[in-house]
């Protein structure tokens, strides 16, 4: 059963249409990757799902309910949380305070246990719980952004470029953590320019080009595709 269904979604910035009729679905428990070059509309898609952008057309349904016109707070309450591109931690707040903000839609009595679960998943954050987020390394900030989203207890986790600006060894650790998160049953939709890492994590993938879905297939088939290798993976690495 599809947890997320997007039909003919359109988003425009003034006269420029950034999403030109995007349709896709994500089943409960799946990991789905969205691949595409800069400017393809990937972040616009994530922000539209999160309720941060006005849609000019189309429909978004989550667990069978139309959420197209809901605001961001209502989207989180429904069970969708996002770790945004560039991490966007609150730099002047501590790690613990950032995590607490992730639970703003939940009963306050439930949040401490969720934060402790994040500390178990990311021990580095536990060590730095009293440290200002702006003083963390890039990898630690990414852990914090993912942890903050998970404190909301989402059924669908949106990840926008989790490897952006990170060293290869840090990226490996982040993706190992994402595999553990997926194995707990959290559905994941990931936007990622590191196509190889994303497809190794994912069950299926879509390729977004200039606001349109141009390809879709299982992750193994996309990894093996000569066209995808040429465009996103590099033939030598394939």
Sine and cosine of phi, psi and omega as CSV:
sin_phi,cos_phi,sin_psi,cos_psi,sin_omega,cos_omega
0.00,0.00,0.69,-0.72,0.00,-1.00
-0.97,0.23,0.80,-0.61,0.08,-1.00
-0.99,0.13,-0.65,0.76,0.02,-1.00
-0.86,-0.51,0.77,-0.64,0.07,-1.00
-0.75,-0.66,0.83,-0.56,0.04,-1.00
-0.89,-0.45,0.78,-0.62,-0.05,-1.00
-0.80,-0.60,0.88,-0.48,0.14,-0.99
0.78,0.62,0.68,0.73,-0.08,-1.00
-0.95,0.30,0.73,-0.68,0.02,-1.00
-0.75,-0.66,0.71,-0.70,0.06,-1.00
-0.68,-0.73,0.72,-0.69,-0.01,-1.00
-0.81,-0.59,0.57,-0.82,0.17,-0.98
-0.95,-0.30,0.99,-0.12,-0.11,-0.99
0.89,0.46,-0.77,-0.64,-0.02,-1.00
-0.99,0.16,-0.10,1.00,-0.07,-1.00
-1.00,-0.09,0.87,-0.49,0.01,-1.00
-1.00,0.01,0.91,-0.41,-0.06,-1.00
-1.00,0.06,-0.58,0.82,0.11,-0.99
-0.88,-0.47,0.80,-0.60,-0.19,-0.98
-0.88,-0.47,0.82,0.58,0.03,-1.00
1.00,-0.05,0.77,0.63,-0.03,-1.00
-0.99,0.16,0.76,-0.65,0.09,-1.00
-0.77,-0.64,0.74,-0.67,0.06,-1.00
-0.31,-0.95,0.18,-0.98,0.04,-1.00
-0.60,-0.80,0.42,-0.91,0.05,-1.00
-0.71,-0.71,0.85,-0.52,0.01,-1.00
-0.99,0.16,0.43,-0.90,0.06,-1.00
-0.85,0.52,0.76,-0.65,0.02,-1.00
1.00,0.05,-0.08,1.00,0.00,-1.00
-0.99,0.13,0.37,-0.93,0.29,-0.96
-0.91,-0.42,0.86,-0.51,-0.04,-1.00
-0.85,-0.53,0.75,-0.66,-0.01,-1.00
-0.98,-0.22,0.62,-0.78,0.14,-0.99
-0.93,-0.38,0.90,-0.44,-0.01,-1.00
-0.96,-0.28,0.43,-0.90,0.05,-1.00
0.26,-0.97,0.39,-0.92,0.02,-1.00
-0.96,0.26,0.16,-0.99,0.13,-0.99
-0.83,0.55,0.70,-0.72,0.02,-1.00
1.00,0.08,0.06,1.00,-0.02,-1.00
-0.96,0.27,-0.35,0.94,-0.02,-1.00
0.94,-0.34,0.21,0.98,-0.08,-1.00
-0.90,0.43,-0.77,0.64,0.00,-1.00
-0.92,0.39,-0.59,0.81,0.08,-1.00
-0.85,0.52,-0.67,0.74,0.03,-1.00
-0.87,0.49,-0.73,0.69,-0.02,-1.00
-0.90,0.44,-0.66,0.75,0.00,-1.00
-0.93,0.38,-0.54,0.84,0.05,-1.00
-0.93,0.38,-0.69,0.72,0.04,-1.00
-0.88,0.48,-0.62,0.79,-0.05,-1.00
-0.97,0.24,-0.08,1.00,0.01,-1.00
0.99,0.13,0.32,0.95,-0.04,-1.00
-1.00,-0.07,-0.16,0.99,-0.01,-1.00
-0.78,-0.63,0.54,-0.84,0.11,-0.99
-0.98,0.21,0.72,-0.69,0.01,-1.00
-1.00,-0.06,0.66,-0.75,0.03,-1.00
-1.00,-0.05,-0.13,0.99,0.05,-1.00
-0.04,-1.00,0.26,-0.96,0.05,-1.00
1.00,-0.03,-0.14,-0.99,-0.14,-0.99
-0.56,-0.83,0.62,-0.78,0.14,-0.99
-0.84,-0.54,0.82,-0.57,0.05,-1.00
-0.87,-0.49,0.69,-0.73,0.03,-1.00
-0.81,-0.58,0.87,-0.50,-0.03,-1.00
0.80,0.60,0.65,0.76,0.07,-1.00
0.99,0.11,-0.01,1.00,-0.04,-1.00
-0.92,-0.39,0.71,-0.71,0.03,-1.00
-0.94,0.34,0.87,-0.50,0.00,-1.00
-0.87,-0.49,0.28,0.96,-0.13,-0.99
-0.82,0.57,-0.65,0.76,-0.12,-0.99
-0.98,-0.21,0.12,0.99,-0.01,-1.00
-0.97,0.25,0.53,-0.85,0.08,-1.00
-0.98,0.22,0.16,-0.99,-0.11,-0.99
-0.87,0.49,-0.64,0.77,-0.03,-1.00
-0.91,0.42,-0.62,0.79,0.03,-1.00
-0.94,0.34,-0.56,0.83,0.04,-1.00
-0.90,0.44,-0.69,0.72,0.04,-1.00
-0.89,0.45,-0.66,0.75,0.02,-1.00
-0.88,0.48,-0.53,0.85,0.02,-1.00
-0.95,0.32,-0.39,0.92,0.04,-1.00
0.87,-0.50,0.40,0.92,0.06,-1.00
-0.87,-0.49,0.80,-0.59,0.04,-1.00
-0.74,-0.67,0.52,-0.85,-0.07,-1.00
-0.84,-0.54,0.67,-0.74,0.26,-0.97
-0.98,-0.19,0.95,-0.31,-0.23,-0.97
-0.98,0.18,0.29,-0.96,0.11,-0.99
-0.87,0.50,0.67,-0.74,-0.01,-1.00
0.98,0.21,0.12,0.99,0.12,-0.99
0.96,0.29,-0.77,0.64,0.11,-0.99
0.82,0.57,0.69,0.72,0.11,-0.99
-0.96,0.26,0.34,-0.94,0.06,-1.00
-1.00,0.08,0.98,-0.19,-0.24,-0.97
-0.91,0.41,-0.49,0.87,-0.05,-1.00
-1.00,-0.04,0.08,1.00,0.09,-1.00
-0.96,-0.29,0.40,-0.92,0.01,-1.00
-0.97,0.26,0.19,-0.98,0.09,-1.00
-0.83,0.55,-0.73,0.68,-0.03,-1.00
-0.88,0.47,-0.64,0.77,0.01,-1.00
-0.93,0.37,-0.63,0.78,0.07,-1.00
-0.87,0.50,-0.71,0.70,0.00,-1.00
-0.90,0.43,-0.63,0.77,0.01,-1.00
-0.88,0.48,-0.60,0.80,0.02,-1.00
-0.90,0.44,-0.47,0.88,0.04,-1.00
-0.89,0.46,-0.37,0.93,-0.02,-1.00
-0.99,-0.16,0.38,0.93,-0.14,-0.99
-0.91,0.43,-0.36,0.93,0.01,-1.00
-1.00,-0.06,-0.02,1.00,-0.08,-1.00
-0.97,-0.26,0.36,-0.93,0.10,-0.99
-0.85,0.52,0.73,-0.69,-0.13,-0.99
-0.86,0.51,-0.51,0.86,-0.04,-1.00
-0.92,0.38,-0.35,0.94,-0.05,-1.00
-1.00,0.01,-0.31,0.95,-0.16,-0.99
-0.93,0.36,-0.68,0.73,-0.04,-1.00
-0.82,0.57,-0.64,0.76,0.00,-1.00
-0.91,0.41,-0.60,0.80,0.03,-1.00
-0.92,0.39,-0.62,0.79,0.03,-1.00
-0.91,0.40,-0.65,0.76,0.04,-1.00
-0.88,0.47,-0.57,0.82,0.05,-1.00
-0.91,0.42,-0.58,0.82,0.05,-1.00
-0.93,0.38,-0.64,0.77,0.04,-1.00
-0.89,0.45,-0.57,0.82,0.05,-1.00
-0.93,0.36,-0.61,0.79,0.01,-1.00
-0.95,0.32,-0.64,0.77,-0.03,-1.00
-0.84,-0.55,0.99,0.13,-0.04,-1.00
-0.84,0.55,-0.47,0.88,0.03,-1.00
-0.87,0.49,-0.59,0.81,0.03,-1.00
-0.93,0.36,-0.58,0.82,0.04,-1.00
-0.89,0.46,-0.63,0.78,0.01,-1.00
-0.91,0.41,-0.45,0.89,-0.10,-0.99
-0.91,-0.41,0.41,0.91,-0.12,-0.99
-0.86,0.50,-0.48,0.88,0.01,-1.00
-0.99,-0.11,0.08,1.00,-0.06,-1.00
-1.00,0.01,0.58,-0.82,0.05,-1.00
-0.91,0.41,0.69,-0.72,-0.09,-1.00
-0.88,0.47,-0.52,0.86,-0.01,-1.00
-0.93,0.38,-0.25,0.97,0.00,-1.00
-0.99,-0.13,0.00,1.00,0.02,-1.00
-0.97,0.23,0.37,-0.93,0.13,-0.99
-0.94,0.34,0.19,-0.98,0.01,-1.00
-0.87,0.49,-0.67,0.74,0.02,-1.00
-0.91,0.42,-0.64,0.77,0.04,-1.00
-0.91,0.41,-0.63,0.78,0.06,-1.00
-0.90,0.44,-0.59,0.81,0.04,-1.00
-0.92,0.39,-0.66,0.75,0.10,-0.99
-0.84,0.54,-0.67,0.74,-0.03,-1.00
-0.91,0.41,-0.66,0.75,0.00,-1.00
-0.90,0.44,-0.67,0.74,0.04,-1.00
-0.92,0.39,-0.69,0.72,0.01,-1.00
-0.88,0.48,-0.68,0.74,0.02,-1.00
-0.86,0.52,-0.67,0.74,0.04,-1.00
-0.91,0.42,-0.62,0.79,-0.04,-1.00
-0.94,0.33,-0.45,0.90,0.05,-1.00
-0.87,0.49,-0.43,0.90,0.05,-1.00
-0.95,0.31,-0.09,1.00,-0.03,-1.00
0.83,0.56,0.83,0.56,-0.05,-1.00
-0.97,0.25,0.48,-0.88,0.21,-0.98
-1.00,0.06,-0.45,0.90,0.06,-1.00
-0.80,-0.60,0.86,-0.52,0.02,-1.00
-0.97,-0.25,0.84,-0.54,0.05,-1.00
-0.99,-0.15,0.82,-0.58,-0.02,-1.00
-0.86,-0.51,0.88,-0.47,-0.04,-1.00
-0.95,-0.33,0.97,-0.24,0.06,-1.00
0.83,0.56,0.86,0.51,-0.03,-1.00
-0.92,0.40,-0.30,0.95,-0.01,-1.00
-0.99,-0.11,0.01,1.00,-0.13,-0.99
-0.85,0.53,0.84,-0.55,0.10,-1.00
0.97,0.26,0.20,0.98,-0.06,-1.00
-0.97,-0.25,0.47,-0.88,0.05,-1.00
-0.94,0.35,0.48,-0.88,-0.05,-1.00
-0.80,0.60,-0.65,0.76,-0.03,-1.00
-0.93,0.37,-0.54,0.84,0.06,-1.00
-0.95,0.33,-0.64,0.77,0.03,-1.00
-0.86,0.51,-0.68,0.73,0.02,-1.00
-0.85,0.52,-0.68,0.73,0.02,-1.00
-0.91,0.42,-0.66,0.75,0.02,-1.00
-0.88,0.48,-0.71,0.71,-0.03,-1.00
-0.94,0.34,-0.50,0.87,0.14,-0.99
-0.90,0.44,-0.64,0.77,0.04,-1.00
-0.91,0.42,-0.64,0.77,0.02,-1.00
-0.90,0.43,-0.59,0.80,0.06,-1.00
-0.89,0.45,-0.66,0.75,0.03,-1.00
-0.89,0.45,-0.64,0.77,0.03,-1.00
-0.89,0.45,-0.72,0.70,0.01,-1.00
-0.88,0.48,-0.60,0.80,-0.03,-1.00
-0.93,0.37,-0.29,0.96,0.08,-1.00
-0.99,0.15,-0.10,0.99,0.02,-1.00
0.97,-0.23,0.01,1.00,0.05,-1.00
-0.95,0.30,0.79,-0.62,0.07,-1.00
-0.97,0.24,0.66,-0.75,-0.08,-1.00
-0.79,-0.62,0.73,-0.68,0.20,-0.98
-0.89,-0.46,0.89,-0.45,-0.13,-0.99
-0.87,-0.50,0.78,-0.63,0.16,-0.99
-0.99,-0.17,0.78,-0.63,-0.13,-0.99
-0.35,-0.94,0.78,-0.63,0.10,-1.00
-0.98,0.19,-0.36,0.93,0.12,-0.99
-0.98,0.19,0.99,0.17,-0.17,-0.98
-0.89,0.46,-0.62,0.79,-0.03,-1.00
-0.90,0.44,-0.72,0.69,0.01,-1.00
-0.89,0.45,-0.67,0.75,-0.02,-1.00
-0.90,0.44,-0.68,0.73,-0.04,-1.00
-0.96,0.29,-0.47,0.88,0.09,-1.00
-0.94,0.35,-0.45,0.89,0.06,-1.00
-0.99,0.13,-0.57,0.82,-0.24,-0.97
-1.00,0.10,0.35,-0.94,0.19,-0.98
-1.00,0.04,-0.66,0.75,-0.02,-1.00
-0.66,-0.75,0.21,-0.98,0.04,-1.00
-0.53,-0.85,0.44,-0.90,0.12,-0.99
-0.85,-0.53,0.56,-0.83,0.08,-1.00
-0.93,-0.36,0.86,-0.52,-0.03,-1.00
-0.97,-0.24,0.81,-0.58,0.02,-1.00
-0.75,-0.66,0.87,-0.49,0.06,-1.00
0.74,0.68,0.74,0.67,0.11,-0.99
0.99,0.11,0.12,0.99,-0.01,-1.00
-0.75,-0.66,0.56,-0.83,0.14,-0.99
-0.98,0.22,0.87,-0.50,-0.05,-1.00
-0.96,-0.28,-0.42,0.91,0.01,-1.00
-0.57,-0.82,0.47,-0.88,0.17,-0.99
-0.45,-0.89,0.60,-0.80,-0.03,-1.00
-0.12,-0.99,0.06,-1.00,0.12,-0.99
-0.91,0.40,0.42,-0.91,0.00,-1.00
-0.87,0.49,-0.69,0.72,0.05,-1.00
-0.87,0.50,-0.62,0.78,0.01,-1.00
-0.93,0.38,-0.62,0.79,0.04,-1.00
-0.92,0.39,-0.63,0.78,0.05,-1.00
-0.89,0.46,-0.55,0.84,-0.05,-1.00
-1.00,0.03,-0.18,0.98,-0.08,-1.00
-0.95,0.32,0.80,-0.60,0.04,-1.00
-0.88,0.48,-0.61,0.79,0.00,-1.00
-0.90,0.43,-0.69,0.72,0.00,-1.00
-0.94,0.34,-0.61,0.79,0.05,-1.00
-0.87,0.49,-0.71,0.70,0.00,-1.00
-0.88,0.47,-0.66,0.75,-0.13,-0.99
-0.99,0.11,-0.59,0.81,-0.21,-0.98
-0.78,-0.63,-0.39,0.92,-0.14,-0.99
-0.95,-0.30,-0.45,0.89,-0.08,-1.00
1.00,0.03,0.86,-0.51,-0.10,-1.00
-0.89,0.46,-0.60,0.80,-0.04,-1.00
-0.89,0.46,-0.65,0.76,-0.01,-1.00
-0.95,0.31,-0.42,0.91,-0.05,-1.00
-0.97,0.23,0.00,0.00,0.00,0.00
